[in-house]
């Protein structure tokens, strides 16, 4: 590194660190790299998107930081982690199947040796002396014992490896759940929501929270099946994604529930957004693949709460959830407060 390179790196770090502190960005290597790239102005598109995030939220929420890092800064290996996990799982399944086949093959081989041994013990009609027959038998007994020992050892090893692979698959599934996005809807997941909400509350940024719940969702599942229910969830998620503007961010909160963080907007504006979203969902219809019919009458209820000074995320969620419950009690397909 030349003196000029060192000087430039030092200057960029001096610029990046205060910006990270100002925007409530955690001091992780990935975030350092993101903000170093930002102050270096090495990727203009990154700067435009990061500026837009800060303009909308007043800070840079963790989910946005991670997504921007993955998109613009991380190496291809890191950005393709989801594909890598999928490839690993495919490999695991193939190896697991191969091991199952091998276990079966070794067991059959051992049985075959035993059968051959039994047949040799019954040799009576061949022109062999008793000494010759006994020699063959002793040799086969010895070989058969060695083969059975080795196959039992291999079986034990393969069974251990199979258990380890099953544990790996469980761990991979757990890692996938901890990813940034929900696998069914492609919305940010609950982990991202909790992280963003808590960061915004700590920074005391002006914001509103909308909690939304699909009305009569259990009826859809019971009547048309769980695959249809998943299609309903995905359809509403798409409506949310199309409706979100000006930094409004949608998350899958859990099950048939969604959350939306509305930054730098009053309760009145957030409620108006919720009402327009409610009308958009009301027009949604989903095809029942079993019958080919389009199923309508899909609605959502919402509760909207504005962050109060010094309030924590749990309290804000509780207030929005209470208003959501009131919307349900008043007949569903409505936004509260009125």
Buried (B, 14 or more C-beta within 10 A) or exposed (E): EEEEEEEEEEEBEEBBBEBBEEBBBEEBEBBBBBBBBBBBEEBEEBBEBBEEBBEBBBBBBBBBBBBBBBBBBBEEEEBBBBEEBEEEBEEBEEBBEEBEEEBEEBEEEBEEBEEEBEEBEEEEEEEEEEEEBEEBBEEBEEEBEEBBEEBEEEBEEBEEEBEEBEEBBEEBEEEBEEBBBBEEBEBBBBBBBBBBBBBBBEBBBBBBBBBBBBBBBEEBBEEBBEEBBEBBBBBBBBBBEEBBEEBBBBBBBEEBBBBBBBBBBEBEBBBBBBBEBBEBBBEBEBEBEEEEEEBEEBBBBBBBBBBEEEBBBEBBBEBBBEBBBBBBEEEBBBBBEE
